[in-house]
Amino acid sequence: MPLFRSLTLLLLALSVLANPALAEKKQRVTLEYQVSFLPQSGEAAVSLRLAENAALISLLFDLGDKGYYSDFKGTGTLSEQAGQMLWTPGKGTGKGALSYRVKIDHPRDNGRFDARITPDWALLRGDDLIPSAKVVHESTIELQTYLQFELPPTWKSVETGWPRVGKNRFRINNPSRKFDRPTGWIIAGKIGSRRDQLGDASVSVAAPIGEGMRRMDILTLLSFVWPQAQEAFQRQPAKLLVVGANDPMWRGGLSAPNSLFMHAARPLVSENGTSSLVHELTHVFTRIRDRDNSDWISEGLAEFYAIELVRRAGGMSEYRYQAIRSKLQTWSKGVKTLRGSSSSGPVTARAVLLLQELDQEIREQTGNQRSLDDVTRGLMRLETASTKDFIDISENILGRSSAVLDTRLLK
């Protein structure tokens, strides 16, 4: 019996060493972001509340150079230098707190806005409320993060891409990040919302009342293409928020990990046959990021699927598909290379043509058993993707060199 007991204890010890989760149980400490919108000053008042200040050693915020953040106050110590703010809550017992003001309006060069606050509503990204930061905390600590809003008396509600856990309260949990920030779009105020369940995802379309946002039209198009997106990418967000507003907001679409923005006047399907909504939806599903002058990959794939998912859903005839290809060929006629840090319209158009040709090559080579979807899913597993990564994954799926990818466009 003593020998058996000794062996049992030895096996238990080895299992603990092999499993860090058993060796060191994490202590959960609540971190709460509290946001109050202040339309009269065009700002938001933000505070970070830490249940135990000793749990967090330091936060180093990147404030940028736009001057959006001001009036920092907090427990412990604060030091600002060269666009960064270092907060050290302190080692004593008690709760830690940090507060500051954020300017909401973000004007662009063309006089449009990609974030705005009015007396009746606010539309912005949570990334701007809580700037990116490097966090240092005790190894035994696991931060459990929440986002709580306090709205002006006349404002109706708030929507985010995160799970709602109470009135104007959301749970922020991103396993890929050490510091959970409420990234993605946020809309609050006198807003109207429409909701649906697509696959396993909760989908909401929200916009300020009176801005002309076609909420039901958007939900209808999403319901058509969602099964095709699920099949192509084999994953989906747990929740999707689509927000929008009219002028003077930026006239386009902008995606985030769990949400996207569409200008209210933007057509769901453009005259050139592509869909800005499905383009941004592809970004949300795939989350492909580029490096090494390879922006053509993410933008080309988003535009490829903006056409292809609508086509697969039965929303496009072969005649119209070929007409779109003809327009893409005309638009991209002068393109000599796809490489670059930012893909222009003509470059993206030429990338779509190359991707369509590659999709056809893969299907023919594999007896229609594989497709560009397999390449896309391979890229989705990478933290960032380069042109070389794209070629390697494609040729691995083909089982040989690709004739389509043997082109000066990718040099």
N, C-alpha and C positions, 0 to 999 in steps of 0.2 A: 504493500500500500504506500509506504513512504516513497519508493521509487516511482510509482505511478503518479503520485502527487507532484514529485519533483519534475517529472516529464511534462505534466500538465502546465505547471507554472512556467517552465521553459518555453513551451509552445505559445503560451499566452504572451510572454514577454517579447518573443520574436514577432508575433502578429502585431503587437503595439508598435514596435520599431519599424515594421514594414508599412504601417498605416499611420501617418502623422495625425489624422483626425482622431484616432484613438489615443495616441501618445499625448496630445495636448488639446483639450477641449476648449473651444473658443468661448470667450465671454462676450455676450452681445451688449453693445452700448448704443443707445439711440442718439442719432444725429438728425435734427429737424431743421429744415429750411422754412422760414416763415416769410411770406411775401405780402406786402400791402401796396396796392396800386394807388398812386397819387396823381390823378388827372390834372389837378390845378397847377402842378409844377412839372408835369411831363416825366415823372420819375416813378420808380418803385423803391420802397423801403424794404430792405432784405436783412434778415438776421439768421444766424446759424446758432442753434441751441444744442449744446452737447451735454448729455446726462451726467457724464463724469469727465471733467476737464483733463484729468491725469491720463485718460485713455488715449488722448491725441497728443503726440509730441510736438508736431508742427504742421502747418499748411503754408505752402509757398504759392501764392496766386500770381498768374500772369495777367496783368491789367491792360496790356496793349498800350498803344500810343494815341488813342482817340479821346481820352479824357472822359470816358463814360462813367467812371466810378469815383465816388467822393465820400467824405464825412465818415471815415472808418473809426469805429470805437470798439473796444473789446476788453475782456478780462485778460490777464497775463500781459504779454508784451506784443507790440506792433512795430514793425519797421518797414518803411517804404524806400525803395531804391531802384532806379532805372526801369520803371514800368512794372515792378514786382512788389507785392506786399507779403511779408512774412508774419504769420500769426503763430505765437507760441502760447497756448492757453495756460501753461504752468503745471507744476507737479503737485500742488496741494489738492486737498479734497474739495468737493463742491462742483457746481455746474459751470461749464464754460459758455461764453457768449461772444459773438462778433456781429456787429451791425454796420451797414453802409447804405448809401444811396446809389441807384443806377439810373442813368438817363435812358429812356426807352426809344425815342425816335432815332432811326438809323437812315439818314438820307443817302442816296446813291448819287453818282455824278450826273445822271440824267434828270434829277429832280424827283425821282420816285423813292419809295421807302421799302425796305425789307423788314422793318419793325416800326410800329406806330402806336401811339396812345392818343385817344380823343376823350372828350367828356363822357362818352357812352361806351367805349370799348378799348381793349388793348389786344394787339396781335404781335407776337414776338417769339423768339426761341429761348428756351430755358438755358441754353448754353451762354446767353448773354447775361442772364440774371446771376448765375453762379459761374464765374470765370474758371478756366482750367487751372488745375493746381497739382503740385507734387505733395503728396501726403506722407507723413511718417507717423506711424502709431505702433503701440506695443504689439508684439507678435501674437499675444494671446487674445487680442481684441478683434471682434468682428463688428463693424459699424452697421447698424440697421437704420436705414435712411428714409425719411418722410418729407413730403412737400405740402405745406399748409398755406392756403390763401385767405386773406382778409379783403373782401371786396367793398367798394364804396356802397352806400345804402341803396342807391337806385340801380345798381348792377345786378343782373339776374343770376349768372352762373359762370363756371370756368370749366374748360376742357383741356386735357393733356393726352399724350399718347401713353401714359402710365396707368396702371390699375388704380381705380378709385377705391378707397378704404374708409370713406366717411364724407361728410359734407365738406366740399372744397378741399379734400385731403387725399393725397396719393402716395403710394408706396414706390420708392425708387430703388431698383435692384438691377444692377448690371454686372454680372459675374466676371466679365472681361476687364473690368476696371477696379483698381484698388480704391479709388475715390468716386463714389456714386454721385453723379451730377444729374439734374433733371434735363438732360439733352432732349431736343425735339421741340416741336411747335406747341405754343400755348395760346389759347384765345380766351378772353374773359370779358364780361360786360353784358350788354343787352344783345344776346345772341340767340339764334335759332339753330337747332340741331336735328339731324335725322340719323337713325341708327339701324344697323342690320347685323346679322350673324352670317359671315361668309366663311365656310369651312369651320375651322376651330377658332377663327379670329373674330373679335368684336370690332366692328367698323363704325365710325362716327364721322359725319360731315357737318361742320359747324362754320358759321359765318355771322357777322353782325347783321342784325335785322335791317332790311332796306338796302343792302348792298348788291342785290341782284344775283346772289349765288344760287346756282341751279342744283340744289342739294339732292333731289330725287333723281335727276338726270345722272349725276355722278354715281349715286348708289346703283342705278340700273346698269351703267356701263361696267362698273366694278364687278357686279354679280355675273355678267357675261364672261369676263376675262379671268376672274379669280380661279376657277378650276383649271384653266390652261396654265396660269402662273404656278399654281401648286404642282402640277405635273412636270412643268419645265424645271423648276428650281428645287422641288422636293423639300421645301420648308416655307414657313410663313410667319409673319409677326403675330404675337399673341393679341395685339391690339393695334389698330390703325386709326389715326386721326387725320382727316383731310380738312384743312382750313382755307379760307379765302376772303377776299374783300376787293372792292373796286378801287378806282383811282383815288388818291395818288400812290397806291401800292405798286410794287414792281410788277411789270406786265410779263409774267412768265410763271415758271414752276420751280420750286426749290424743295428738295427732299431732306429727310432726317431719318435716323434709324427706325423710328416708330410713327412717323407722321410726314405729311407733305403739305406744301402751300401751292395753291393755284389761284391766279388772278381771276376774279369773278367774270370778267369779260372774255376770258380765254375759251375758245371752242374746245369741246371734248375731243373732236376729230377735226384737224385743220384741213384747209383746202388742198394741201399737198398730200393728204391721205394718212398722215401720221397722227398719233394722239399724244399730246403733252402729258395728259393724265397718266396714261399707261407707261410713258417714258419715265416719269418720276416714280411710279409704282414699282418699276423694275429696279430702280436704285434702292428703294426700301427693302425689297425682297433679297436682292443679291449682296448689297453692301460691298461691292468690289471697289477697291482703292488702287490707284496706279502709282508707279514710280518710274524713274529712268525715261522721262519723256514719252510716256505711254498713255496719255489721257484718252487717246483714241479707243482704248479697250473699253473703259467704263461707259463713255459717251456713245461709242459705236454700238455696244451691246444694248444699252438702254433704248436707242433708236431702232435697232433691229427688232427688239421685242415689242416696241410700240406699234410696229407694223405686224409682226408675226403672231402675237397673241390675239389681236383682233381678227386676223385671217383665220387662225385655228378655231376661234370661237364662232366662225360662220358669218362674221361681219364684213367680209371682203371677198369679192369675186376674183377669179383669175384675171379677168380683163383689167380690173382696177389695180390689182397687184402689179401687173406688167406696166401699167400706166405710171404707177409710183416709181418703179425701177427706172423708167425712161426719164422721169423728172430728176431723180437722183443722179443719173449719168450726166445730164445736162448741167446740173448745178455744180458737180464736182469735176468737171472736165479739165480744169487747170491744175488740179492737185498733183504734186510730184512726190510728196511723202506724207505719211500719216503721223510721223513722230513729232512730238511737241508736248510742252507742259500744259497747254490749254487747247482743246480741240475746237476749231472754228466750225461754222455751219457746213461749208463745202468739204472740210476734212471729215467731219462726222458722216456726211452723205457718202463719201467714198469708202469710209470704213464699213458702212452698212452693206454696200455692194460686195465688198470683199467677204464679209461674214456670210452673206447669202450664198456666195459661191462656195465658201468653205463648208457650209452646212450641206449643200448639195454633194460636194465631194465626199464628205464623211458618210452620208447616207448611201451613196452608190458603192463606195468601197466596202462597207460593212453590211450590205444587203438590207439596209434600212433598220438595222439593229441599234445603231448609234447615231448621234446627231450633234449639232452645235450645243444642245442642252448639256451634253456630257462635258464639253469644254468649259461651259459656264459654271457648272457645279464644281469642277476642279479648281477654277479660279476663286470661287467663293470660299474655299478652304484656306487660301493664302492670306496672310496679313496684308500684303501689298503685292501687286502683280506687275511684271515687266513684259515687254514684247517677247523677250526670250522665254519667259514662263509660258506665255500664250502659245508660242510655236512648239515648245516641248510637250505641253499637255495635248495639243491638237495632234501632233505626230505620234504620240504614244497611243492615242485613241485610234488613229488611222492604221497604226502598225507599220508605217513607212513614212518617207518624206512626203510633204504636201506640195503638189504642183501649184496650188492657189497661193500658198504662203511664200513661194520662191519668187519674190517680187521686190523691186527697188522701193516700193512704197514703205517697206518695213525696215529699210537700212538706216 
